[in-house]
Amino acid sequence: MATEELGSVTKLDVRRARNREHARLSRERKRKQMEFLEEENTVIRRELQEARNQRNHLSALLSQSEQENTRLRAWIDTVYYPDDNTEKTTNSDATASTDQSSDH
């Protein structure tokens, strides 16, 4: 038994002390990893919210542009085709009469 003892400290005591130190270090690494992951999660959630905000803003701009496009098309129709789209009807009538004459 004298060979297993180092003074009043046994090999088992040394092993236990070393094990406690390794366990403490392991818990410290785990704690730091959790802090890192929580911070990363916070950053990703913030970026996601910013992306959603940007998407909503762009969606609103698209909607406004589509409404303006519709309004401008209506304005163009009234300026260039003031007689209730007579020009468009005349062109389509000419096409229809050409199609009919080719059938004969």
GROMACS elastic network, one bead per residue, 0.5 to 0.9 nm:
[ bonds ]
;  ai    aj funct       b0    kb
    1     4     6  0.53759   500
    1     5     6  0.67413   500
    2     5     6  0.53589   500
    2     6     6  0.80873   500
    2     7     6  0.88814   500
    3     6     6  0.77028   500
    4     9     6  0.88843   500
    4    10     6  0.59580   500
    4    11     6  0.59645   500
    4    12     6  0.85707   500
    5     8     6  0.64709   500
    5     9     6  0.58533   500
    5    11     6  0.63898   500
    5    12     6  0.89786   500
    6     9     6  0.51404   500
    6    10     6  0.56892   500
    6    11     6  0.72885   500
    7    10     6  0.76131   500
    9    12     6  0.81244   500
    9    13     6  0.60684   500
    9    14     6  0.70624   500
   10    13     6  0.51298   500
   10    14     6  0.64408   500
   10    15     6  0.86681   500
   11    14     6  0.50189   500
   11    15     6  0.60665   500
   11    16     6  0.85218   500
   12    15     6  0.50087   500
   12    16     6  0.60751   500
   12    17     6  0.85393   500
   13    16     6  0.50579   500
   13    17     6  0.60976   500
   13    18     6  0.85266   500
   14    17     6  0.50906   500
   14    18     6  0.61002   500
   14    19     6  0.84965   500
   15    18     6  0.50683   500
   15    19     6  0.60278   500
   15    20     6  0.85811   500
   16    20     6  0.61031   500
   16    21     6  0.85831   500
   17    20     6  0.51028   500
   17    21     6  0.62599   500
   17    22     6  0.86797   500
   18    21     6  0.51035   500
   18    22     6  0.62171   500
   18    23     6  0.85953   500
   19    22     6  0.50581   500
   19    23     6  0.60698   500
   19    24     6  0.85221   500
   20    23     6  0.50162   500
   20    24     6  0.60650   500
   20    25     6  0.85756   500
   21    24     6  0.50305   500
   21    25     6  0.61721   500
   21    26     6  0.84964   500
   22    25     6  0.50825   500
   22    26     6  0.60216   500
   22    27     6  0.86071   500
   23    27     6  0.61590   500
   23    28     6  0.85460   500
   24    27     6  0.51738   500
   24    28     6  0.61826   500
   24    29     6  0.87031   500
   25    29     6  0.61718   500
   25    30     6  0.85524   500
   26    29     6  0.51438   500
   26    30     6  0.61619   500
   26    31     6  0.85870   500
   27    31     6  0.60458   500
   27    32     6  0.85960   500
   28    31     6  0.50506   500
   28    32     6  0.61964   500
   28    33     6  0.85454   500
   29    32     6  0.51576   500
   29    33     6  0.60672   500
   29    34     6  0.86044   500
   30    33     6  0.50377   500
   30    34     6  0.61705   500
   30    35     6  0.86526   500
   31    34     6  0.51510   500
   31    35     6  0.62615   500
   31    36     6  0.86690   500
   32    35     6  0.50555   500
   32    36     6  0.61678   500
   32    37     6  0.86243   500
   33    36     6  0.50562   500
   33    37     6  0.61464   500
   33    38     6  0.85591   500
   34    37     6  0.50493   500
   34    38     6  0.60083   500
   34    39     6  0.85026   500
   35    38     6  0.51336   500
   35    39     6  0.61592   500
   35    40     6  0.85342   500
   36    39     6  0.51882   500
   36    40     6  0.60822   500
   36    41     6  0.85061   500
   37    41     6  0.59527   500
   37    42     6  0.85353   500
   38    42     6  0.62137   500
   38    43     6  0.87019   500
   39    42     6  0.50436   500
   39    43     6  0.62743   500
   39    44     6  0.86618   500
   40    43     6  0.50971   500
   40    44     6  0.61484   500
   40    45     6  0.85498   500
   41    44     6  0.51359   500
   41    45     6  0.60672   500
   41    46     6  0.85389   500
   42    45     6  0.51715   500
   42    46     6  0.61627   500
   42    47     6  0.86579   500
   43    46     6  0.51092   500
   43    47     6  0.62034   500
   43    48     6  0.85816   500
   44    47     6  0.50309   500
   44    48     6  0.60417   500
   44    49     6  0.85931   500
   45    49     6  0.61972   500
   45    50     6  0.86152   500
   46    49     6  0.51541   500
   46    50     6  0.62343   500
   46    51     6  0.86516   500
   47    50     6  0.50148   500
   47    51     6  0.61260   500
   47    52     6  0.85908   500
   48    51     6  0.50471   500
   48    52     6  0.61765   500
   48    53     6  0.85945   500
   49    52     6  0.50084   500
   49    53     6  0.61164   500
   49    54     6  0.85581   500
   50    53     6  0.50225   500
   50    54     6  0.61287   500
   50    55     6  0.85469   500
   51    54     6  0.50375   500
   51    55     6  0.60655   500
   51    56     6  0.85903   500
   52    56     6  0.61533   500
   52    57     6  0.85513   500
   53    56     6  0.51483   500
   53    57     6  0.61692   500
   53    58     6  0.86244   500
   54    57     6  0.50124   500
   54    58     6  0.60838   500
   54    59     6  0.84378   500
   55    58     6  0.51084   500
   55    59     6  0.59779   500
   55    60     6  0.85647   500
   56    60     6  0.61956   500
   56    61     6  0.86523   500
   57    60     6  0.51627   500
   57    61     6  0.62971   500
   57    62     6  0.86766   500
   58    62     6  0.60709   500
   58    63     6  0.85366   500
   59    62     6  0.50365   500
   59    63     6  0.61795   500
   59    64     6  0.86384   500
   60    63     6  0.50684   500
   60    64     6  0.62144   500
   60    65     6  0.85947   500
   61    64     6  0.50711   500
   61    65     6  0.60993   500
   61    66     6  0.85716   500
   62    65     6  0.50113   500
   62    66     6  0.60930   500
   62    67     6  0.85686   500
   63    66     6  0.51034   500
   63    67     6  0.62026   500
   63    68     6  0.85955   500
   64    67     6  0.51084   500
   64    68     6  0.61249   500
   64    69     6  0.84907   500
   65    68     6  0.50237   500
   65    69     6  0.59638   500
   65    70     6  0.85540   500
   66    70     6  0.61773   500
   66    71     6  0.85783   500
   67    70     6  0.51205   500
   67    71     6  0.61837   500
   67    72     6  0.85968   500
   68    72     6  0.60219   500
   68    73     6  0.84955   500
   69    72     6  0.51039   500
   69    73     6  0.60881   500
   69    74     6  0.85952   500
   70    73     6  0.51583   500
   70    74     6  0.62623   500
   70    75     6  0.86411   500
   71    74     6  0.51731   500
   71    75     6  0.62241   500
   71    76     6  0.86835   500
   72    76     6  0.60465   500
   72    77     6  0.85110   500
   73    76     6  0.50146   500
   73    77     6  0.61706   500
   73    78     6  0.87064   500
   74    77     6  0.50782   500
   74    78     6  0.63564   500
   74    79     6  0.87230   500
   75    78     6  0.51453   500
   75    79     6  0.61719   500
   75    80     6  0.85444   500
   76    79     6  0.50674   500
   76    80     6  0.58328   500
   76    81     6  0.76666   500
   77    80     6  0.54141   500
   77    81     6  0.50967   500
   77    82     6  0.69272   500
   77    84     6  0.83486   500
   77    85     6  0.70754   500
   78    81     6  0.53096   500
   78    83     6  0.80115   500
   78    84     6  0.77470   500
   78    85     6  0.81054   500
   79    82     6  0.57200   500
   80    83     6  0.89034   500
   80    85     6  0.83141   500
   80    87     6  0.85204   500
   81    84     6  0.62103   500
   81    86     6  0.63755   500
   81    87     6  0.62767   500
   81    88     6  0.78438   500
   82    85     6  0.65667   500
   82    86     6  0.78028   500
   83    86     6  0.54806   500
   83    87     6  0.81296   500
   84    87     6  0.85052   500
   84    88     6  0.89989   500
   85    88     6  0.53382   500
   85    89     6  0.63550   500
   85    90     6  0.86836   500
   86    89     6  0.50845   500
   86    90     6  0.60032   500
   86    91     6  0.85835   500
   87    90     6  0.51339   500
   87    91     6  0.62517   500
   87    92     6  0.86759   500
   88    91     6  0.52287   500
   88    92     6  0.62461   500
   88    93     6  0.85692   500
   89    92     6  0.51425   500
   89    93     6  0.59559   500
   89    94     6  0.85185   500
   90    93     6  0.50264   500
   90    94     6  0.61428   500
   90    95     6  0.86337   500
   91    94     6  0.51762   500
   91    95     6  0.63175   500
   91    96     6  0.86787   500
   92    95     6  0.50188   500
   92    96     6  0.61202   500
   92    97     6  0.86391   500
   93    97     6  0.60891   500
   93    98     6  0.84965   500
   94    97     6  0.51846   500
   94    98     6  0.61596   500
   94    99     6  0.86224   500
   95    98     6  0.51199   500
   95    99     6  0.62322   500
   95   100     6  0.87409   500
   96    99     6  0.50525   500
   96   100     6  0.62716   500
   96   101     6  0.87178   500
   97   100     6  0.50269   500
   97   101     6  0.61476   500
   97   102     6  0.86344   500
   98   101     6  0.52159   500
   98   102     6  0.63109   500
   98   103     6  0.89118   500
   99   102     6  0.53369   500
   99   103     6  0.66973   500
  100   103     6  0.52778   500
  100   104     6  0.71319   500
  101   104     6  0.55729   500
